[in-house]
Amino acid sequence: MTVKVLIIEDNPVARSFLCRVVRESFSDAMEITEVGDLENARRQVAKLSAGNPEVGFKLILVDLELPDGNGMEFLTELTGSTAIKIVTTLYSDDDHLFPALQCGADGYLLKEDRFEVLVEELQRIVRGQPPLSPAIARRLLSHFRPSSSDSGAMPLNSGFGALSTSQASFANSRGVALDPPPEWERLTPRESEVLTYLSKGFTIKEIANLMGIKWFTVNDHIKSIYKKLNVSSRAEAAVLASKQGLV
């Protein structure tokens, strides 16, 4: 039986990359539908499941930042769907991870991971385990580790069901900062590295080669940097980074 897969990713190069990851991960016959925005994703889901939910998508990969909205909206709309819903993104911070799990994500993968790592993580589905990038798994573990004031450790469970039932506790375990740091302090280590290279005048392709990642991943990091620093050009980012002592 053909397994139907939906990939929602606005970057065509990243979309093609994820297609290869999916095909490499499973031996089943695959029918992969690729879309670049939420509007087309909704249309494809409605079209496929109309009249017979049993023939709907079995696996859905969704980016969080899309031209016409946030992937979390789509995850919420899929509540009750039997499809395995995996977030594929560059964001590894709590502000994206935990809300995505709350919205119904069954797994969370970072597009900047190596091809073979993504394949290995996706194959966890067959074993009934949630596909999680190594960095995401470590972040989740850190939230389960007891602090010095805790009397006992919190148990860890595997499987998609356990992941879903733990989402509320994930969200509630984080406090709210009364005086949140400025956006530039929230750059990830990868973003800081990209910003350093940008400030030194390296091109996107050169940065990709230096960091050993795809050029489209560098491009996505740059978009995130611009958003966090509230700038619109390489020059503005470099000047602000220099003023704040980031590079």
C-alpha positions, 0 to 999 in steps of 0.5 A: 500500500502506498504511503501518502506524505505531505511536506510543507516547506516554502524553500524549494531546495529545503523541500527537495532535501526533505523529500530525499530524507523521507524516501531514504528513511522508509522502504514503503512505496511513497506518494509525496505531495509538496507545498510551499504554504498553508493554503495549499496544505489545507487544500491538499488535506481536504482533497485527500480526506474528502469522503474517506479519512482512511486514505489521508496522509500518513506522515506530514512534515511542516515548517514553522515559518511559512509565507501565509502563517505559522505551522503551529496553526496547521498543527492545531487544525490537524487535531484528531488526525491519525497522521504522524505530524513532524515539525521540520525547522531551524528553531531549537529554542523553547519558545518554538519547541514547547508550543509546537508540542502543545499544538500536536507535533509528534516529533521535532527535527532540525533541518540543519542536521546532517542527512543521515541523522534526519534519516535515522530520526525519522526511522524511529517512527517504525519503532513507535518512538518520537523522531527528535533531533539530538539537540532537541532530545537533549533540551527535553531531557534537561526539562525532566532532570530534577533540580537540586531542590527536587526530591525525585526524578521525573520518569521519562516515557517513549512513544508518541502517546507519552509525548502528547500527554506530557505536553502540558507539563512541558509548557508549565515547567517554564517560568516567565521572565519579568525583565526579558533579555533583548532579542539579540541576546537570544541568538542561537550559537549557530546564528551567532556564528553566521552573524560573525561570518556575515560581519566579516564579509563572507557570502552565503555559499562561503558560510555554508562551506565553512560551517558544513551546512546547506546554503539554504540553512544559512539563508534561513539563519540569516532571516532569523537573525534579521528578525531578532535584531530588527534589521533588514540588511547585512550592513545593519546586522554587522553594525548592531552586532559590533555595537553590542559586542556580538562579534 
